């Protein structure tokens, strides 16, 4: 029995000596959510927004790293021979130097996505997690105009999310050109996007009809000229759902032109 205990202690000592603290270990100790933040940042389509998200995550790490330096220095003041504290201090200080040099670059690589873990069919709730609950609340709104407005905003949110996900799938397809899962997911997204584009345009038509007794239908119709729905939309295309608002609330830079147009419309209506 004593021999077994001695052997066990020898094994533990040997393995303890082999273990070394890594940069990744230190980062997890500073912010356990850092890797997830980096993964989510890399899903952002807009480069500026992506860099801002990474910078924000790095600033949190930086603040916590500075606090940790103070703690480690206090430990070493009390115990100068503490090798673990010295090792961690070296890694933390190097991490701070890296972040000072470039705050917009993540200090860990984003984790790769396995295409086979993705669903082939995209549900609306996957794009906007609370879609069903919000739609239920919207349907309970008594005022027709407010209800249609809120519904249109929600559908537009789904459209934006679908376009962002399509961009993500396009990037993932470049890395995995043989993946059938990605291909089927892209088709599902395209179908969903086309469906919600049609719904959004239909909603705009209802708004136009509701405002027609006020003589405003022609104004909205003009705001819609030139818009052609496509199968896979350009993420930068103007927001169809807000065209009515943009026309009715025209920029103050050209009030004379808008007034002249409305007066002409009013004259033709009478």
C-alpha positions as CSV (number, residue, x, y, z in Angstrom):
1,X,0.0,0.0,0.0
2,X,2.8,2.4,0.9
3,X,4.5,1.6,-2.4
4,X,1.3,2.4,-4.3
5,X,0.9,5.8,-2.5
6,X,4.6,6.6,-3.3
7,X,4.1,5.8,-6.9
8,X,1.0,8.0,-7.1
9,X,2.8,10.9,-5.5
10,X,5.7,10.5,-7.9
11,X,3.3,10.5,-10.8
12,X,1.5,13.7,-9.6
13,X,4.8,15.5,-9.0
14,X,6.0,14.6,-12.5
15,X,2.8,15.8,-14.2
16,X,2.6,19.0,-12.2
17,X,6.1,19.8,-13.4
18,X,5.0,19.2,-17.0
19,X,2.1,21.5,-16.8
20,X,2.8,25.0,-17.9
21,X,0.6,28.1,-18.0
22,X,-0.5,29.1,-21.5
23,X,-1.6,32.4,-22.9
24,X,-5.1,30.9,-23.5
25,X,-5.3,29.8,-19.8
26,X,-4.5,33.4,-18.7
27,X,-7.1,34.9,-21.1
28,X,-9.8,32.5,-19.8
29,X,-8.8,33.5,-16.2
30,X,-9.2,37.2,-17.1
31,X,-12.4,36.8,-19.1
32,X,-14.1,33.4,-19.6
33,X,-16.3,34.8,-22.3
34,X,-13.5,36.3,-24.4
35,X,-13.4,33.5,-27.0
36,X,-17.2,33.6,-27.5
37,X,-17.0,37.4,-27.9
38,X,-14.3,36.9,-30.6
39,X,-16.4,34.2,-32.3
40,X,-19.5,36.5,-32.4
41,X,-17.4,39.5,-33.6
42,X,-16.3,37.5,-36.6
43,X,-19.9,36.9,-37.5
44,X,-20.4,40.6,-38.0
45,X,-20.5,41.6,-41.7
46,X,-19.6,45.2,-41.4
47,X,-15.8,45.5,-41.0
48,X,-16.0,48.6,-38.8
49,X,-18.6,47.1,-36.5
50,X,-16.5,43.9,-36.3
51,X,-13.4,45.9,-35.3
52,X,-15.4,47.8,-32.7
53,X,-16.7,44.6,-31.2
54,X,-13.2,43.2,-31.0
55,X,-11.8,46.4,-29.6
56,X,-14.4,46.5,-26.9
57,X,-13.6,42.9,-25.9
58,X,-9.9,43.7,-25.9
59,X,-10.4,46.8,-23.7
60,X,-12.1,44.6,-21.1
61,X,-9.2,42.1,-21.2
62,X,-6.8,45.1,-20.9
63,X,-8.5,46.4,-17.7
64,X,-8.6,43.0,-16.1
65,X,-5.0,42.3,-17.1
66,X,-3.8,45.5,-15.4
67,X,-5.6,44.5,-12.2
68,X,-4.0,41.1,-12.4
69,X,-0.6,42.6,-12.7
70,X,-1.1,44.5,-9.4
71,X,-2.3,41.3,-7.8
72,X,0.7,39.2,-9.0
73,X,3.2,41.9,-8.0
74,X,1.6,41.8,-4.5
75,X,2.0,38.0,-4.4
76,X,5.7,38.3,-5.5
77,X,6.4,41.0,-3.0
78,X,5.3,38.6,-0.3
79,X,6.8,35.5,-1.9
80,X,9.6,36.4,-4.4
81,X,10.3,32.7,-5.1
82,X,6.7,32.0,-6.4
83,X,7.5,30.7,-9.8
84,X,3.8,30.3,-10.9
85,X,3.1,34.0,-10.1
86,X,6.2,35.0,-12.0
87,X,5.3,32.9,-15.0
88,X,1.8,34.3,-15.1
89,X,3.0,37.9,-14.7
90,X,5.3,37.4,-17.7
91,X,2.4,36.2,-19.9
92,X,0.0,39.0,-18.7
93,X,2.6,41.7,-19.3
94,X,3.2,40.3,-22.8
95,X,-0.5,40.3,-23.4
96,X,-0.8,43.9,-22.4
97,X,2.0,44.8,-24.8
98,X,0.2,43.0,-27.6
99,X,-3.1,44.8,-26.9
100,X,-1.4,48.2,-26.7
101,X,0.2,47.6,-30.1
102,X,-3.2,46.8,-31.7
103,X,-6.5,46.8,-29.9
104,X,-8.6,46.0,-33.0
105,X,-7.0,42.5,-33.4
106,X,-8.2,39.6,-31.3
107,X,-5.5,37.9,-29.2
108,X,-7.1,34.5,-30.0
109,X,-8.2,33.1,-33.3
110,X,-12.0,32.6,-33.9
111,X,-13.1,29.0,-33.5
112,X,-13.9,27.4,-36.8
113,X,-17.5,26.5,-37.6
114,X,-18.2,22.9,-38.6
115,X,-20.7,23.2,-41.5
116,X,-22.2,19.8,-40.6
117,X,-23.5,21.2,-37.3
118,X,-25.6,23.8,-39.2
119,X,-29.3,23.2,-40.0
120,X,-30.1,22.9,-43.7
121,X,-33.5,24.7,-43.3
122,X,-33.5,28.1,-41.7
123,X,-36.4,28.9,-39.4
124,X,-37.5,32.5,-38.8
125,X,-36.9,32.0,-35.0
126,X,-33.3,31.2,-35.8
127,X,-32.8,34.7,-37.3
128,X,-34.9,36.6,-34.7
129,X,-35.2,34.4,-31.6
130,X,-38.3,36.2,-30.2
131,X,-40.1,36.5,-33.5
132,X,-43.2,34.4,-32.5
133,X,-43.6,36.2,-29.1
134,X,-43.3,39.6,-30.7
135,X,-45.7,38.8,-33.6
136,X,-48.2,37.6,-31.0
137,X,-47.9,40.9,-29.1
138,X,-48.2,42.9,-32.4
139,X,-51.4,41.0,-33.4
140,X,-53.0,42.2,-30.1
141,X,-52.5,45.9,-31.0
142,X,-55.9,47.4,-31.7
143,X,-54.8,50.4,-33.8
144,X,-54.5,49.1,-37.4
145,X,-51.7,51.6,-38.3
146,X,-49.6,50.9,-35.3
147,X,-50.1,47.2,-35.8
148,X,-49.0,47.3,-39.4
149,X,-46.1,49.6,-38.6
150,X,-44.8,47.2,-35.8
151,X,-45.3,44.2,-38.0
152,X,-43.4,45.8,-40.9
153,X,-40.5,46.7,-38.6
154,X,-40.3,43.1,-37.3
155,X,-40.3,41.7,-40.9
156,X,-37.7,44.1,-41.9
157,X,-35.6,42.9,-39.0
158,X,-35.9,39.3,-40.3
159,X,-34.8,40.5,-43.7
160,X,-31.7,42.1,-42.3
161,X,-30.8,39.0,-40.3
162,X,-31.4,36.8,-43.3
163,X,-29.1,38.9,-45.4
164,X,-26.4,38.9,-42.7
165,X,-26.7,35.1,-42.4
166,X,-26.4,34.8,-46.2
167,X,-23.2,36.8,-46.1
168,X,-21.9,34.5,-43.4
169,X,-22.8,31.4,-45.4
170,X,-21.1,32.9,-48.5
171,X,-17.8,33.3,-46.5
172,X,-18.2,29.8,-45.0
173,X,-18.8,28.4,-48.5
174,X,-15.5,29.8,-49.7
175,X,-13.8,27.8,-46.9
176,X,-15.9,24.7,-47.5
177,X,-16.7,24.6,-51.2
178,X,-17.9,20.9,-51.1
179,X,-20.4,21.3,-48.3
180,X,-23.9,20.4,-49.4
181,X,-25.2,21.6,-46.0
182,X,-24.1,25.2,-46.7
183,X,-25.6,25.0,-50.2
184,X,-29.0,23.9,-48.9
185,X,-28.9,26.5,-46.1
186,X,-28.2,29.2,-48.7
187,X,-31.2,28.1,-50.7
188,X,-33.4,28.1,-47.6
189,X,-32.2,31.7,-46.8
190,X,-32.8,32.9,-50.3
191,X,-36.4,31.5,-50.2
192,X,-37.0,33.1,-46.8
193,X,-35.6,36.4,-47.9
194,X,-37.8,36.5,-51.0
195,X,-40.9,35.6,-48.9
196,X,-40.3,38.4,-46.4
197,X,-39.5,40.9,-49.2
198,X,-42.9,40.2,-50.7
199,X,-44.5,40.5,-47.3
200,X,-42.8,43.8,-46.7
201,X,-43.9,45.2,-50.1
202,X,-47.4,44.0,-49.5
203,X,-47.5,45.8,-46.1
204,X,-46.3,49.0,-47.8
205,X,-49.2,48.6,-50.3
206,X,-51.7,48.4,-47.3
207,X,-50.2,51.6,-45.8
208,X,-50.6,53.3,-49.2
209,X,-54.3,52.2,-49.3
210,X,-54.9,53.4,-45.8
211,X,-53.4,56.9,-46.5
212,X,-55.2,57.3,-49.9
213,X,-58.3,59.0,-48.4
214,X,-55.9,61.7,-47.2
215,X,-54.6,62.2,-50.7
216,X,-51.2,60.8,-49.8
217,X,-51.2,57.6,-51.8
218,X,-49.5,59.1,-54.8
219,X,-46.6,60.4,-52.6
220,X,-45.9,56.9,-51.3
221,X,-46.2,55.4,-54.8
222,X,-43.6,57.8,-56.1
223,X,-41.3,56.9,-53.2
224,X,-41.5,53.3,-54.3
225,X,-40.7,53.8,-58.0
226,X,-37.5,52.1,-59.1
227,X,-37.5,49.3,-56.5
228,X,-37.3,45.8,-57.9
229,X,-37.3,42.8,-55.6
230,X,-34.5,40.3,-56.2
231,X,-34.0,36.7,-55.2
232,X,-31.0,37.5,-53.1
233,X,-31.0,41.1,-52.0
234,X,-28.2,43.5,-51.8
235,X,-27.6,44.1,-48.0
236,X,-27.0,47.8,-48.8
237,X,-30.3,48.3,-50.6
238,X,-32.6,51.0,-49.2
239,X,-35.1,49.8,-46.6
240,X,-38.4,49.3,-48.4
241,X,-40.4,49.3,-45.2
242,X,-39.3,52.8,-44.4
243,X,-39.8,54.5,-47.8
244,X,-43.1,55.9,-46.8
245,X,-41.6,57.5,-43.7
246,X,-38.6,58.9,-45.7
247,X,-40.9,60.5,-48.2
248,X,-43.4,61.9,-45.7
249,X,-40.6,63.2,-43.5
250,X,-38.4,64.6,-46.2
251,X,-35.1,66.3,-45.3
252,X,-35.4,69.9,-44.3
253,X,-32.7,70.8,-46.8
254,X,-35.3,71.1,-49.6
255,X,-38.5,72.2,-48.0
256,X,-39.5,74.4,-50.9
257,X,-39.4,71.5,-53.4
258,X,-41.5,69.3,-51.1
259,X,-44.1,72.1,-50.5
260,X,-44.4,72.7,-54.2
261,X,-44.9,69.0,-54.9
262,X,-47.6,68.6,-52.2
263,X,-49.4,71.8,-53.4
264,X,-49.4,70.5,-57.0
265,X,-50.7,67.1,-55.8
266,X,-53.5,68.8,-53.7
267,X,-54.5,70.9,-56.8
268,X,-54.7,67.8,-59.0
269,X,-56.8,66.0,-56.4
270,X,-59.4,68.8,-56.3
